[in-house]
Amino acid sequence: MAVGRDGTSAAVRIEGLWKRFGEQVAVAGIDLEIPSGRFIGLVGPNGAGKTTTLSMVTGLLRPDSGRVEIAGHDVWRDPAAVKSRIGVLPEGLRLFERLSGRELLTYTGQLRGLPGEQVDRRATQLLDVLGLAGAQHKLVVDYSTGMRKKIGLAAALLHNPEVLFLDEPFEGVDPVSAQSIRKVLQQYTASGATVVFSSHVMELVESLCSWVAVLAGGRIRAQGTLEEVRGEAATLQDAFLELVGAQGQAAGENLDWLGGGVR
Ligand SMILES: Nc1ncnc2c1ncn2[C@@H]1O[C@H](COP(=O)(O)OP(=O)(O)OP(=O)(O)O)[C@@H](O)[C@H]1O
């Protein structure tokens, strides 16, 4: 079934997804239906399984079992159809370091089979809106963490994907750049595209996302609209702490030696 940008069907369908690393169960049977045309937040504590899930969903890591469908295409049976429809900004992004930012976008456009003139125009616009125009001829190896995120995002957006997956897109990004990224993403979702991003920063998720999935211990603890997941809680942060358990909150009591000048 083909899924359009009409917001009526699931952008991503995940069924019975499992992944183990030796004894460690990273993802323990996830079922998730992500609606299209929305800003989706995937939240969870450290080690919850967010990166492992996103890696399996985007075809970077093979699941032990389960299936994933994006825009109606099976990620593992029909990878070419899926990869032409998605953009990915993975964690620990590897880039071609000896290219300039502009060259990286030109190369990405060629890999995607886009016409050269279209790549030039889109690259200029993306570099401009993301505040990278002045650094476009600098080598990527000399980019800062935030600049790397931004050029990675530009590369992920260049072919105008239906679904964009972002792993911690705002990490290491200054507030001005974060604002420009937000604007780009909001414009992109307003046109009917879907953004799925992982984050620990609840305020950010609350301000951007209309639909949220909470992951902990490799399982989905809650999913639904922001209002549904927040429930009676005052903030998403409160709901999150309740859902995943506030382990470690009292840990400070065991650190009574810390601070106070006593050696
Ligand atoms: N390649 C690997 N080999 C062994 N264990 C792994 C591997 N990748 C992930 N894990 C384990 O799987 C679990 C889930 O890790 P994952 O990176 O998916 O979590 P996360 O929610 O993205 O965490 P964070 O927010 O800290 O980035 C963790 O216990 C982690 O140690």
The ligand as a MOL file (V3000), in Angstrom:
LIG
                    3D

  0  0  0     0  0            999 V3000
M  V30 BEGIN CTAB
M  V30 COUNTS 31 33 0 0 0
M  V30 BEGIN ATOM
M  V30 1 N 26.6800 -2.5650 19.3510 0
M  V30 2 C 26.2820 -2.8520 20.5830 0
M  V30 3 N 26.8320 -3.8710 21.2830 0
M  V30 4 C 26.4260 -4.1740 22.5280 0
M  V30 5 N 25.4260 -3.5400 23.1870 0
M  V30 6 C 24.8400 -2.5240 22.5390 0
M  V30 7 C 25.2200 -2.1200 21.2220 0
M  V30 8 N 24.4310 -1.0740 20.8360 0
M  V30 9 C 23.6120 -0.8430 21.8720 0
M  V30 10 N 23.8350 -1.7030 22.8950 0
M  V30 11 C 23.1190 -1.7740 24.1750 0
M  V30 12 O 21.7350 -1.7560 23.8820 0
M  V30 13 C 21.0250 -0.9300 24.8020 0
M  V30 14 C 20.2820 0.1640 24.0540 0
M  V30 15 O 21.2380 1.0680 23.5110 0
M  V30 16 P 20.8220 2.3090 22.5940 0
M  V30 17 O 22.0920 2.9610 22.1340 0
M  V30 18 O 19.8710 1.8550 21.5650 0
M  V30 19 O 20.0620 3.2420 23.6360 0
M  V30 20 P 19.6270 4.7780 23.5260 0
M  V30 21 O 18.2290 4.8460 24.0120 0
M  V30 22 O 19.9000 5.2990 22.1750 0
M  V30 23 O 20.6050 5.4470 24.5850 0
M  V30 24 P 21.2330 6.9500 24.6740 0
M  V30 25 O 20.0910 7.8510 24.9380 0
M  V30 26 O 22.1530 6.8390 25.8530 0
M  V30 27 O 21.9380 7.2130 23.3810 0
M  V30 28 C 22.0710 -0.4140 25.7980 0
M  V30 29 O 22.0530 -1.2530 26.9380 0
M  V30 30 C 23.3720 -0.5480 25.0380 0
M  V30 31 O 24.4430 -0.7780 25.9270 0
M  V30 END ATOM
M  V30 BEGIN BOND
M  V30 1 1 1 2
M  V30 2 1 2 3
M  V30 3 2 2 7
M  V30 4 2 3 4
M  V30 5 1 4 5
M  V30 6 2 5 6
M  V30 7 1 6 7
M  V30 8 1 6 10
M  V30 9 1 7 8
M  V30 10 2 8 9
M  V30 11 1 9 10
M  V30 12 1 10 11
M  V30 13 1 11 12
M  V30 14 1 11 30
M  V30 15 1 12 13
M  V30 16 1 13 14
M  V30 17 1 13 28
M  V30 18 1 14 15
M  V30 19 1 15 16
M  V30 20 2 16 17
M  V30 21 1 16 18
M  V30 22 1 16 19
M  V30 23 1 19 20
M  V30 24 2 20 21
M  V30 25 1 20 22
M  V30 26 1 20 23
M  V30 27 1 23 24
M  V30 28 2 24 25
M  V30 29 1 24 26
M  V30 30 1 24 27
M  V30 31 1 28 29
M  V30 32 1 28 30
M  V30 33 1 30 31
M  V30 END BOND
M  V30 END CTAB
M  END
